Amino acid sequence: GFKKITFNIPGGCPQQINLSTTLPAITQLVGIEGYTQPGSVFNTNFQSFNGTVCVFLVGGNNISSGLRLQTQSADAEMTVRGLGFYGFSSEALRISGPGKGSVRGNVFATGLGSGAVGQNFSDAVIRVIDAPSTQIGTFENADMNVIGGGNVVGLDLTASVLGKRFVEGNLIGLNRNGASGLANGIGVRITDSDSDTVRENLISFNISHAITINGTATRSSILNNVIGASLDSNSASGNGGNAVRILAGSGHRIRRNSISKSASDGIVVLTSARASTLRTNYFDGNQRQAIDLSPDGVNPIDLDVGQTGANDQQ
C-alpha cells in the first residue's frame, strides 16, 4: 500500500544527503514529505518563494539522476514535496510509467537554505516520460516549485499518448526571489503528448526559449502565464529566444499570456504546425515580431480556405 517517508534528522536545518551511488528506482507507492523535517516552512508568496526547505538531495561522482519515480499501474500516484536538489548529471527528478506523479513545493539548483545557487543539472531538472495526469505545482502557494539550473531544459514533458499533465504556479528560470535568474536552457519542452497544460507560471531568464512544442504533440494549452517578466521590473528578464515556439503538432491553445522582453519573436509557429489558436495574449518589448508565422518575417494573413504553411497562415 501507500507509504510515507518523513524526516526528523538531528541538527536542525538545512540537512544535506550526499549520494555516493545512484538510488534505485522507486516502484512502490510512496509520498516523500520533506516539510516534516524540523525547521521547514511552507511558501506563502504568490510570485516568489519564501519557504524554507531543509532536506537537500545532492549528486556528484557522475550520478545521473536524483529520484526516479517509476509507476507500475495507471492508478498509481507518487508524491515528492519539500525537497531541494542539485548536482546530477542527467536530471534531478524523473517520473515515468502509466501512473502519475505529484511534485509540490520543491526547489532545484537554489543551493542550501537561502544561500548561493547550487550546481546545475547537465540535462533536465524534471523529466516526465508518459505518466499521464502528473501535476507539477498547483495554484496553492505552498505547492510552488522553483525549477532552474537545467542546462538543456527545465521541465521536459515527453512521450505520453494520454497526456493531460499540468504545470501550474511555478517559477521556471527564476530564483526564489522571483526577480533574478536561475536559468534553464529551455524553460518547458512538450514533445509527443496530448493535452498537456502549462498555466499561471512565471517563466523568465531562460537561455533559449521559454516554451517549445514539438513532435506529435496535440492540444497543448499555454494559458495565463507571465513569460519574460520578473518582480524586478528593471532587469533583463526576458528569455533568450521565443516565449512560445510551436515547431509541430496541432490544436494548441496559446491564450491570455503576458509575453515580454523576448530576445526574438514572442510567439513563433513553424511550417509543420496546424490548427492552433493564438488569442488574447499581451505583448510588450519583444525584440522582433509579437507573432511570426513561418517563413520568418512579416507575412500577410491569408484568409482563403485551403492555404498551406505554418498554421495554414491563419
LUMNU-906908 format. One line per 5 residues: number of its first residue (from 1); their letters; for each residue x, y, z of C-alpha. Coordinates in pm, 1 decimal. Each point is the difference from the previous one (the first is absolute). Layout:
NUM	A	X/Y/Z ~ ...
REM end
This chain:
1	GFKKI	0.0/0.0/0.0 ~ 84.9/367.7/3.9 ~ 299.8/86.7/219.0 ~ 120.1/336.5/127.6 ~ 361.0/105.3/58.3
6	TFNIP	40.8/267.1/268.9 ~ 312.4/167.0/141.4 ~ 130.5/80.7/346.3 ~ 376.2/28.0/-54.4 ~ 181.8/129.5/309.1
11	GGCPQ	176.5/332.6/-37.4 ~ -273.5/223.4/-132.5 ~ -10.0/163.9/-341.9 ~ 138.1/-35.4/-264.6 ~ 98.0/-365.1/-35.2
16	QINLS	190.7/-133.3/-299.6 ~ -23.4/-359.8/-125.5 ~ 308.5/-64.4/-214.9 ~ -38.5/-299.6/-227.8 ~ 298.7/-225.5/-61.6
21	TTLPA	-190.5/-221.5/-244.6 ~ -313.6/34.6/-211.3 ~ -320.0/-71.9/188.8 ~ -215.1/-288.0/-128.1 ~ -321.7/89.7/-176.1
26	ITQLV	-301.2/29.4/231.0 ~ -269.9/-240.6/-117.5 ~ -231.3/-17.1/304.6 ~ -258.0/265.6/79.9 ~ 168.2/262.0/214.7
31	GIEGY	-29.7/358.9/117.3 ~ 328.8/174.2/87.5 ~ -79.9/284.2/243.5 ~ 299.9/229.9/43.5 ~ -198.2/259.7/193.6
36	TQPGS	-12.9/-237.6/295.6 ~ 365.5/82.6/78.9 ~ 14.6/240.8/299.2 ~ 62.4/356.2/-116.4 ~ -185.8/-39.5/-329.2
41	VFNTN	-250.8/270.3/-97.2 ~ -252.3/-2.0/-285.7 ~ 9.8/277.8/-258.6 ~ -269.6/266.1/36.4 ~ 86.4/236.8/-287.3
46	FQSFN	-165.5/19.4/-339.4 ~ 289.0/94.7/-233.7 ~ 300.8/-82.0/215.2 ~ 101.2/-279.1/235.0 ~ 39.9/88.8/368.3
51	GTVCV	-21.5/-355.0/132.0 ~ 279.7/-186.9/176.5 ~ 105.3/-333.4/-145.5 ~ 220.4/-195.9/241.6 ~ 77.8/-330.9/-174.2
56	FLVGG	226.0/8.6/-307.7 ~ 86.9/-293.6/-223.8 ~ 344.7/54.0/-150.9 ~ 163.6/-183.5/-288.7 ~ 363.3/-12.1/-103.9
61	NNISS	231.8/-280.1/-111.0 ~ -178.4/8.6/-338.0 ~ -328.5/-117.9/152.2 ~ -251.6/43.1/-279.2 ~ -336.2/29.1/175.9
66	GLRLQ	-125.5/103.0/341.6 ~ -340.0/-159.8/52.8 ~ -162.9/-230.9/-254.3 ~ -369.7/-63.0/54.3 ~ -89.3/-299.2/-216.4
71	TQSAD	-373.4/-62.5/22.3 ~ -129.9/-349.7/-69.1 ~ -373.1/50.0/-65.4 ~ -241.7/264.8/-121.0 ~ -144.8/57.6/348.5
76	AEMTV	342.3/50.0/164.2 ~ 93.7/342.9/138.8 ~ 330.1/108.5/154.1 ~ 69.4/331.1/171.0 ~ 318.1/202.8/57.6
81	RGLGF	-42.0/308.1/217.6 ~ 236.7/235.4/178.8 ~ 340.1/-121.7/-123.7 ~ 296.4/181.1/-152.8 ~ 210.7/-146.3/-281.2
86	YGFSS	328.3/78.1/-170.3 ~ 302.5/-147.5/-170.2 ~ -129.1/-285.1/-222.4 ~ 138.7/-72.1/-344.8 ~ -331.3/-86.8/-167.2
91	EALRI	-308.9/113.0/191.7 ~ -88.5/70.8/360.7 ~ -340.6/-170.7/-17.8 ~ -143.1/-248.0/-250.6 ~ -361.4/-120.6/-4.3
96	SGPGK	-97.5/-281.7/-234.3 ~ -248.1/-278.7/-58.0 ~ -379.7/-12.9/-29.7 ~ -71.5/162.6/338.3 ~ 41.2/361.7/106.4
101	GSVRG	232.9/208.9/209.7 ~ -64.2/303.2/217.2 ~ 289.2/246.9/41.2 ~ -73.2/280.1/246.3 ~ 199.4/255.0/194.1
106	NVFAT	348.3/-109.0/-109.5 ~ 304.6/208.0/-93.8 ~ 256.8/-92.7/-264.8 ~ 352.9/145.2/-28.6 ~ -62.7/269.6/258.5
111	GLGSG	271.2/-119.5/240.0 ~ -39.3/-78.1/367.8 ~ -232.9/211.6/208.9 ~ -29.9/348.7/-148.7 ~ 367.8/8.0/-96.9
116	AVGQN	183.4/-8.1/-330.1 ~ -118.3/-176.0/-312.5 ~ 95.5/-366.9/-12.6 ~ 139.8/-207.1/-283.6 ~ -196.1/-23.7/-322.0
121	FSDAV	-145.4/-314.4/-156.3 ~ 175.9/-103.6/-320.1 ~ -323.3/-91.4/-178.0 ~ -346.2/56.6/152.1 ~ -134.9/105.1/337.1
126	IRVID	-323.2/-205.1/-13.5 ~ -72.4/-256.1/-270.7 ~ -348.0/-152.6/-36.0 ~ -18.8/-300.3/-233.2 ~ -360.9/-107.6/-56.5
131	APSTQ	-145.0/27.2/356.1 ~ -336.4/147.6/-107.4 ~ -172.8/244.4/235.9 ~ 327.8/83.0/176.5 ~ -20.2/328.9/191.2
136	IGTFE	299.2/237.3/28.5 ~ -106.1/269.7/246.5 ~ -356.9/115.2/59.2 ~ -179.6/329.9/52.1 ~ 80.0/-17.8/372.9
141	NADMN	300.2/213.7/101.8 ~ 135.7/-280.0/218.6 ~ 29.6/-224.0/-306.8 ~ 217.5/234.8/-210.5 ~ 317.4/-160.3/-136.2
146	VIGGG	316.3/195.6/-85.5 ~ 121.6/-166.1/-321.2 ~ 341.4/118.5/-116.6 ~ 346.2/-112.0/-96.2 ~ -83.6/-244.3/-280.3
151	NVVGL	272.5/48.1/-259.9 ~ -222.9/-143.0/-276.1 ~ -353.2/38.1/137.5 ~ -174.8/78.2/325.2 ~ -313.6/-210.6/-35.4
156	DLTAS	-13.7/-268.6/-268.9 ~ -347.5/-144.2/-72.7 ~ 32.7/-279.9/-250.1 ~ -148.3/-317.1/-149.1 ~ -351.9/-22.2/139.3
161	VLGKR	-296.1/-107.9/-211.9 ~ -245.8/75.5/282.1 ~ 180.5/315.6/111.8 ~ -209.8/244.1/202.2 ~ 295.4/99.9/216.0
166	FVEGN	-14.6/332.4/181.5 ~ 273.4/257.1/72.8 ~ -149.2/269.3/221.4 ~ 119.0/280.9/224.5 ~ 378.2/-51.5/-24.4
171	LIGLN	308.3/218.6/-38.1 ~ 182.5/-129.8/-309.3 ~ 336.4/158.4/-71.8 ~ -20.7/231.6/301.4 ~ 156.0/-24.3/342.2
176	RNGAS	-203.4/-2.2/321.4 ~ -33.4/379.0/8.4 ~ -190.1/8.1/-330.5 ~ 230.8/281.6/-111.4 ~ 333.2/-156.4/-101.5
181	GLANG	86.1/-278.7/-237.1 ~ 50.3/-371.3/61.1 ~ 5.3/-82.2/-368.0 ~ -79.9/-316.7/-187.4 ~ 84.9/-60.6/-364.4
186	IGVRI	-368.6/-26.0/-100.1 ~ -255.1/65.9/272.9 ~ -268.0/-259.7/-89.6 ~ 17.2/-248.2/-288.6 ~ -308.3/-196.7/-112.4
191	TDSDS	60.6/-285.8/-245.7 ~ -225.1/-278.2/-132.1 ~ -282.5/47.0/249.2 ~ -370.1/80.5/5.7 ~ -177.3/269.3/202.7
196	DTVRE	280.4/119.3/227.6 ~ -70.0/329.9/178.7 ~ 250.0/268.9/105.8 ~ -194.8/256.2/201.1 ~ 68.3/300.5/224.8
201	NLISF	376.5/-42.1/27.1 ~ 268.7/269.7/5.5 ~ 251.0/-99.0/-272.6 ~ 299.5/227.3/-53.0 ~ 380.6/19.6/-33.8
206	NISHA	26.7/-325.2/-196.7 ~ 293.3/-11.6/-241.5 ~ -201.1/-117.9/-299.0 ~ -379.9/-12.7/-35.8 ~ -246.8/14.7/287.1
211	ITING	-229.7/-274.1/-141.9 ~ 34.4/-228.4/-301.3 ~ -255.5/-242.5/-148.9 ~ 121.0/-266.3/-242.7 ~ -44.4/-346.4/-147.2
216	TATRS	-347.8/-148.3/-3.3 ~ -123.3/221.8/283.6 ~ -368.3/89.5/-23.9 ~ -229.0/237.3/189.9 ~ 264.7/148.0/228.1
221	SILNN	-139.2/289.0/205.3 ~ 222.4/295.8/94.0 ~ -223.1/219.3/215.8 ~ 33.8/304.8/224.9 ~ 377.8/-15.0/35.2
226	VIGAS	227.7/297.9/62.2 ~ 287.2/-59.6/-242.3 ~ 305.0/225.7/0.8 ~ -75.9/222.2/298.7 ~ 123.5/-13.6/358.5
231	LDSNS	-67.2/176.8/328.9 ~ 292.4/230.0/-83.8 ~ -148.6/207.6/-279.5 ~ 342.2/139.3/-94.5 ~ 168.1/-336.7/-57.0
236	ASGNG	77.3/-156.9/-337.3 ~ -233.5/-284.5/87.8 ~ -119.2/-102.8/-344.0 ~ 74.5/-338.5/-148.1 ~ 284.9/-37.2/-247.8
241	GNAVR	-216.2/-123.6/-286.8 ~ -379.1/-7.7/-39.2 ~ -260.4/-5.8/273.4 ~ -194.6/-278.0/-175.5 ~ 142.9/-190.6/-295.3
246	ILAGS	-238.7/-245.1/-171.9 ~ 211.0/-221.2/-222.4 ~ -260.3/-265.5/-82.1 ~ -324.1/-163.8/104.3 ~ -353.6/132.8/-11.8
251	GHRIR	-285.1/143.1/201.8 ~ 212.2/194.2/247.6 ~ -154.0/286.1/199.7 ~ 216.7/301.7/86.2 ~ -224.4/234.9/195.6
256	RNSIS	8.2/284.1/251.0 ~ 376.8/0.3/48.3 ~ 207.7/308.5/75.9 ~ 304.9/-20.5/-227.3 ~ 281.2/251.2/34.8
261	KSASD	373.0/61.0/-52.3 ~ 60.9/-298.2/-227.9 ~ 334.0/25.1/-179.6 ~ -178.3/-94.8/-322.6 ~ -368.7/-41.6/-97.4
266	GIVVL	-264.2/-49.7/267.4 ~ -189.8/-295.5/-152.0 ~ 135.7/-195.7/-296.9 ~ -197.9/-258.6/-197.7 ~ 205.5/-210.4/-240.3
271	TSARA	-111.2/-167.2/-321.7 ~ -90.1/-342.4/146.3 ~ -246.3/141.8/256.0 ~ -374.2/7.9/-72.6 ~ -330.4/119.8/144.6
276	STLRT	127.2/185.8/306.6 ~ -182.7/294.9/155.7 ~ 193.0/307.7/113.9 ~ -240.2/226.4/188.8 ~ -4.5/280.9/254.4
281	NYFDG	374.1/2.6/64.0 ~ 175.2/319.3/110.1 ~ 336.0/91.0/-156.3 ~ 248.5/261.1/115.6 ~ 365.2/69.3/-72.4
286	NQRQA	81.0/-308.1/-208.4 ~ 297.3/56.9/-229.8 ~ -171.4/-111.3/-319.1 ~ -358.8/-79.6/-95.6 ~ -269.8/-76.3/253.2
291	IDLSP	-120.0/-296.7/-212.1 ~ 195.7/-148.5/-289.3 ~ -143.6/-269.1/-226.4 ~ 267.4/-174.0/-207.6 ~ 168.0/102.4/-227.7
296	DGVNP	195.8/241.9/214.8 ~ -105.4/360.7/-13.6 ~ -320.1/189.0/-67.8 ~ -253.5/-193.5/-209.9 ~ -352.1/101.9/-98.7
301	IDLDV	-282.1/-185.3/174.6 ~ -169.8/-201.9/-271.0 ~ -365.7/-72.4/72.1 ~ -51.0/-223.4/-302.0 ~ -105.2/-356.7/69.0
306	GQTGA	254.7/-263.4/-93.1 ~ 320.2/188.0/78.0 ~ 307.7/-194.5/105.7 ~ 295.8/80.7/220.0 ~ 27.5/91.9/365.4
311	NDQQ	-344.7/-17.9/162.3 ~ -141.4/16.0/-354.3 ~ 105.2/369.8/13.7 ~ -286.3/81.8/236.8
REM end
